[in-house]
Amino acid sequence: MENITSVGDILTLERLKITTESSVPVFVVLLLIYIFIVVSNIGLVVLIFRTRSLQQPMYLLLCNMSINDVFGATIVVPEMLRDLLISDSERLVRYADCAVQAFCVHLHASASHTVLIIMAFDRYVAICRPLRYAGVMTSGTVAVLSASAWGTALLMVAILVGLSVRLSRCRSVISNLFCDNASLVKLSCESVLTNQVYGLGYTVVLLGSSIGSVVLTYLRIAVVCLRSKNKSMNGQALRTCGTHLAVYVILLVSGFLIVILHRFPQLADHRKVAAAMGHVALPALNAIIYGLQIKQVRQKIMTLIQKKKVTLNV
């Protein structure tokens, strides 16, 4: 029988390997990006709820993504900023706090997929069933879809992390910049077969339903657009769907990249950077891509730029 040793409640997180001279520039860039993520995404939600013309199902569902992006960045970036300021100290974290962060990290990742699934459904009804759109996509439907997206992600992640925290621990080093489920599992020396089976099932169900729904939705939308002779409708469909598809492809590629890099210990530093970028670059890109798609947002940006020019000229 394998001898399993229990370790303390304090864990050590690995650091981002950068030079002392680079820590200040990295801190400034990371802080500016984080401020942009918070301000742009929260500003987008406020704009949608304050502008009557934007209180449509597509934009109301988009609020879920903006909130999730702020959530995803906030659970990782502030700690990275703190660690850059105190670069000489060891990164210590309590196991309970690490488990909570791992739960939040995976909730953010899972909700990113489930929210995109309900947004794809909205686009399908709008383009393929336009006459039924108002009757199907009511405020009640939007609320049910949003609750389903978050509830499904919450349940799946609760089981995923719950299976990991029950394991005994024989190690105390988290081989990542922040806590995630894979890092929690690696702390144990006992059999993790159950975790591996559920983890595989979790990944297959989440990505399978995500990829399947998006592919089927856009194939159907493409068929409708090809059959339609309304160039204006087709152009609008391509703009809204192209934006959604671009965000989804970026999310999918980044997710696959992190999963693949977990299989290669020699590429640990690359995995850490890729994982961090998932909580920094993606939320910033989403705000830019979706924000610039909304006419009212573009108009407000142009108004601010024009006011700035007038102020400078005066």
C-alpha positions as CSV (number, residue, x, y, z in Angstrom):
1,M,0.0,0.0,0.0
2,E,1.4,3.4,-1.0
3,N,2.5,5.6,1.9
4,I,0.7,8.9,1.6
5,T,2.2,11.8,3.6
6,S,0.0,14.8,4.6
7,V,1.4,18.3,4.2
8,G,0.4,21.6,5.8
9,D,-2.3,24.0,4.9
10,I,0.2,26.5,3.3
11,L,1.0,26.2,-0.4
12,T,3.7,27.8,-2.5
13,L,2.8,29.3,-5.9
14,E,5.4,29.7,-8.6
15,R,6.4,33.1,-9.9
16,L,6.4,34.7,-13.3
17,K,10.1,34.5,-14.4
18,I,11.0,38.0,-15.3
19,T,14.0,40.2,-14.4
20,T,13.9,42.8,-11.7
21,E,14.3,45.5,-14.3
22,S,11.3,44.2,-16.2
23,S,9.0,44.0,-13.2
24,V,8.0,47.7,-13.2
25,P,7.2,47.9,-17.0
26,V,5.2,44.6,-16.7
27,F,3.3,45.9,-13.7
28,V,2.4,49.2,-15.5
29,V,1.2,47.4,-18.6
30,L,-0.7,44.8,-16.7
31,L,-2.4,47.4,-14.5
32,L,-3.4,49.5,-17.5
33,I,-4.9,46.4,-19.2
34,Y,-6.8,45.5,-16.0
35,I,-8.2,49.0,-15.7
36,F,-9.3,48.9,-19.3
37,I,-11.0,45.5,-18.8
38,V,-12.9,46.7,-15.8
39,V,-13.9,50.1,-17.1
40,S,-14.8,49.0,-20.7
41,N,-16.8,46.0,-19.7
42,I,-18.7,47.6,-16.8
43,G,-19.2,50.7,-19.0
44,L,-20.6,48.5,-21.7
45,V,-23.1,46.9,-19.2
46,V,-24.1,50.3,-17.9
47,L,-24.6,51.7,-21.4
48,I,-26.8,48.7,-22.4
49,F,-29.0,49.1,-19.4
50,R,-29.3,52.9,-19.7
51,T,-29.9,53.0,-23.5
52,R,-33.5,51.8,-24.4
53,S,-32.5,51.0,-28.0
54,L,-29.9,48.6,-26.7
55,Q,-32.2,46.7,-24.4
56,Q,-32.5,43.9,-26.9
57,P,-31.9,40.1,-26.2
58,M,-28.6,40.1,-28.0
59,Y,-27.1,42.9,-26.0
60,L,-28.7,41.8,-22.7
61,L,-27.0,38.3,-23.2
62,L,-23.8,40.1,-24.0
63,C,-23.9,41.6,-20.5
64,N,-23.2,38.0,-19.2
65,M,-19.9,37.9,-21.1
66,S,-18.9,41.4,-19.9
67,I,-19.5,40.5,-16.3
68,N,-17.7,37.2,-16.7
69,D,-14.7,38.9,-18.2
70,V,-14.4,41.3,-15.3
71,F,-14.8,38.3,-12.9
72,G,-12.2,36.3,-14.7
73,A,-9.6,39.1,-14.7
74,T,-10.3,40.1,-11.1
75,I,-9.6,36.6,-9.7
76,V,-6.1,36.5,-11.2
77,V,-4.7,39.9,-12.2
78,P,-4.7,41.8,-8.8
79,E,-2.6,39.0,-7.2
80,M,-0.2,39.1,-10.1
81,L,0.2,42.8,-9.7
82,R,0.8,42.4,-6.0
83,D,3.5,39.8,-6.6
84,L,5.2,42.0,-9.1
85,L,5.5,44.7,-6.4
86,I,6.9,42.3,-3.8
87,S,9.1,40.3,-6.1
88,D,11.6,39.2,-3.5
89,S,9.0,37.4,-1.2
90,E,7.8,33.9,-1.5
91,R,4.3,33.4,-2.9
92,L,2.3,31.6,-0.1
93,V,-1.4,30.8,-0.1
94,R,-3.7,28.9,2.2
95,Y,-5.1,25.7,0.6
96,A,-8.7,26.8,1.2
97,D,-8.0,30.1,-0.6
98,C,-6.3,28.2,-3.4
99,A,-9.4,25.9,-3.8
100,V,-11.7,28.9,-4.0
101,Q,-9.5,30.5,-6.7
102,A,-9.4,27.3,-8.7
103,F,-13.2,27.1,-8.5
104,C,-13.5,30.7,-9.7
105,V,-10.9,30.2,-12.5
106,H,-12.9,27.2,-13.9
107,L,-16.2,28.9,-13.4
108,H,-15.0,31.8,-15.5
109,A,-13.7,29.4,-18.2
110,S,-16.9,27.3,-18.2
111,A,-19.2,30.3,-18.2
112,S,-17.3,31.7,-21.2
113,H,-18.5,28.7,-23.2
114,T,-22.0,28.4,-21.9
115,V,-22.6,32.1,-22.4
116,L,-21.4,31.9,-26.0
117,I,-23.8,28.9,-26.5
118,I,-26.9,31.0,-25.5
119,M,-25.6,33.9,-27.6
120,A,-25.4,31.5,-30.6
121,F,-29.0,30.4,-29.9
122,D,-30.1,34.0,-30.0
123,R,-28.4,34.6,-33.3
124,Y,-30.0,31.4,-34.7
125,V,-33.5,32.6,-33.8
126,A,-32.9,36.1,-35.0
127,I,-31.6,35.1,-38.5
128,C,-33.3,31.7,-39.1
129,R,-36.7,32.4,-37.4
130,P,-37.0,36.2,-37.6
131,L,-40.8,36.3,-37.5
132,R,-40.8,34.3,-34.2
133,Y,-37.9,36.2,-32.7
134,A,-40.0,38.6,-30.6
135,G,-42.2,35.9,-29.3
136,V,-39.3,33.5,-28.4
137,M,-36.7,35.8,-27.1
138,T,-38.7,37.6,-24.4
139,S,-37.2,39.1,-21.2
140,G,-38.2,35.9,-19.5
141,T,-36.3,33.7,-22.0
142,V,-33.2,35.9,-21.7
143,A,-33.4,35.5,-17.9
144,V,-33.8,31.7,-18.2
145,L,-31.0,31.4,-20.7
146,S,-28.6,33.5,-18.5
147,A,-29.5,31.5,-15.4
148,S,-29.0,28.2,-17.3
149,A,-25.6,29.3,-18.6
150,W,-24.3,30.2,-15.1
151,G,-26.1,27.4,-13.3
152,T,-24.7,24.7,-15.6
153,A,-21.2,26.1,-15.3
154,L,-21.5,26.4,-11.5
155,L,-22.7,22.8,-11.1
156,M,-20.0,21.2,-13.4
157,V,-17.2,23.2,-11.8
158,A,-18.4,22.5,-8.2
159,I,-18.2,18.7,-8.9
160,L,-14.8,19.1,-10.6
161,V,-13.1,21.0,-7.8
162,G,-15.0,19.1,-5.1
163,L,-13.4,15.8,-6.3
164,S,-10.0,17.5,-6.1
165,V,-10.3,18.9,-2.6
166,R,-11.2,15.5,-1.1
167,L,-7.7,14.2,-2.1
168,S,-5.0,13.9,0.5
169,R,-1.9,16.0,-0.2
170,C,1.8,15.1,-0.3
171,R,3.1,18.2,-2.1
172,S,2.9,21.9,-1.3
173,V,4.0,23.6,-4.5
174,I,1.5,24.9,-7.1
175,S,3.2,24.7,-10.5
176,N,1.3,27.7,-11.9
177,L,0.9,31.4,-11.5
178,F,-2.5,30.9,-9.9
179,C,-4.5,27.9,-8.6
180,D,-6.5,25.8,-11.0
181,N,-7.9,22.2,-10.8
182,A,-5.0,20.5,-12.5
183,S,-2.6,22.1,-10.0
184,L,-4.7,20.9,-7.1
185,V,-4.8,17.3,-8.4
186,K,-1.0,17.4,-8.8
187,L,-0.6,18.0,-5.1
188,S,-1.8,14.5,-4.3
189,C,0.1,11.2,-4.4
190,E,-3.0,8.9,-4.2
191,S,-5.0,7.6,-7.1
192,V,-6.6,10.4,-9.1
193,L,-8.5,8.1,-11.6
194,T,-11.9,9.5,-10.6
195,N,-10.6,13.0,-11.1
196,Q,-9.2,12.1,-14.5
197,V,-12.4,10.4,-15.7
198,Y,-14.6,13.2,-14.6
199,G,-12.2,15.8,-15.9
200,L,-12.2,14.2,-19.3
201,G,-16.0,13.9,-19.2
202,Y,-16.3,17.6,-18.1
203,T,-14.0,18.7,-21.0
204,V,-15.8,16.5,-23.6
205,V,-19.3,17.7,-22.5
206,L,-18.4,21.4,-22.2
207,L,-16.3,21.6,-25.4
208,G,-18.5,19.1,-27.3
209,S,-21.7,21.0,-26.6
210,S,-20.0,24.3,-27.2
211,I,-18.4,23.3,-30.5
212,G,-21.5,21.4,-31.6
213,S,-24.0,24.1,-30.9
214,V,-21.8,26.8,-32.5
215,V,-21.0,24.7,-35.6
216,L,-24.6,23.7,-36.2
217,T,-25.9,27.2,-35.5
218,Y,-23.6,28.8,-38.0
219,L,-24.1,26.2,-40.7
220,R,-27.8,26.8,-40.5
221,I,-27.3,30.6,-40.5
222,A,-24.9,30.2,-43.6
223,V,-27.6,28.2,-45.4
224,V,-30.3,30.8,-44.7
225,C,-28.0,33.6,-45.8
226,L,-27.1,31.8,-49.1
227,R,-30.7,31.3,-49.9
228,S,-31.7,34.8,-49.0
229,K,-31.5,37.6,-51.6
230,N,-31.7,40.4,-49.0
231,K,-28.1,41.8,-49.1
232,S,-28.8,44.2,-46.2
233,M,-30.0,41.4,-43.9
234,N,-27.1,39.1,-45.0
235,G,-24.6,41.9,-44.3
236,Q,-25.9,42.5,-40.8
237,A,-26.0,38.8,-40.1
238,L,-22.3,38.5,-41.2
239,R,-21.3,41.4,-39.0
240,T,-23.0,40.1,-35.8
241,C,-22.1,36.4,-36.4
242,G,-18.6,37.2,-37.5
243,T,-18.0,39.0,-34.2
244,H,-19.4,36.1,-32.2
245,L,-17.4,33.6,-34.2
246,A,-14.1,35.5,-33.8
247,V,-14.5,35.6,-30.0
248,Y,-15.4,31.9,-29.9
249,V,-12.4,30.9,-32.0
250,I,-10.0,32.9,-29.9
251,L,-11.5,31.3,-26.7
252,L,-11.3,27.8,-28.2
253,V,-7.7,28.2,-29.4
254,S,-6.5,29.6,-26.0
255,G,-8.3,26.8,-24.1
256,F,-6.8,24.0,-26.2
257,L,-3.4,25.6,-26.0
258,I,-3.4,25.6,-22.1
259,V,-4.7,22.0,-22.0
260,I,-2.0,20.8,-24.5
261,L,0.8,22.6,-22.6
262,H,-0.3,20.9,-19.3
263,R,0.9,17.6,-20.9
264,F,4.4,18.9,-21.5
265,P,6.2,19.7,-18.2
266,Q,9.2,21.1,-20.1
267,L,7.0,23.9,-21.5
268,A,5.7,24.9,-18.0
269,D,6.8,28.6,-18.5
270,H,4.9,28.8,-21.8
271,R,1.8,27.3,-20.1
272,K,2.0,29.9,-17.3
273,V,2.1,32.8,-19.7
274,A,-0.7,31.3,-21.9
275,A,-2.9,30.8,-18.8
276,A,-2.3,34.3,-17.6
277,M,-3.1,35.7,-21.1
278,G,-6.5,33.9,-20.9
279,H,-7.4,36.1,-18.0
280,V,-5.9,39.3,-19.5
281,A,-5.9,39.3,-23.3
282,L,-9.3,37.6,-23.8
283,P,-11.4,40.0,-21.6
284,A,-9.7,43.0,-23.2
285,L,-10.3,41.6,-26.7
286,N,-13.9,40.9,-26.0
287,A,-14.5,44.4,-24.8
288,I,-12.9,45.8,-28.0
289,I,-14.6,43.4,-30.5
290,Y,-18.1,43.6,-29.0
291,G,-17.8,47.3,-28.0
292,L,-16.9,48.5,-31.4
293,Q,-19.7,46.5,-33.0
294,I,-22.3,48.5,-31.1
295,K,-23.1,51.7,-33.0
296,Q,-23.8,53.7,-29.9
297,V,-20.5,52.8,-28.4
298,R,-18.6,53.9,-31.5
299,Q,-20.5,57.2,-31.5
300,K,-19.6,57.9,-27.9
301,I,-16.0,57.1,-28.6
302,M,-16.0,59.5,-31.6
303,T,-17.7,62.1,-29.5
304,L,-15.0,61.8,-26.8
305,I,-12.2,62.0,-29.4
306,Q,-13.8,65.1,-31.0
307,K,-14.2,66.8,-27.6
308,K,-10.5,66.0,-26.8
309,K,-9.5,67.6,-30.1
310,V,-11.5,70.7,-29.4
311,T,-10.0,71.0,-25.9
312,L,-6.5,70.6,-27.3
313,N,-7.1,73.2,-30.0
314,V,-8.4,75.7,-27.5
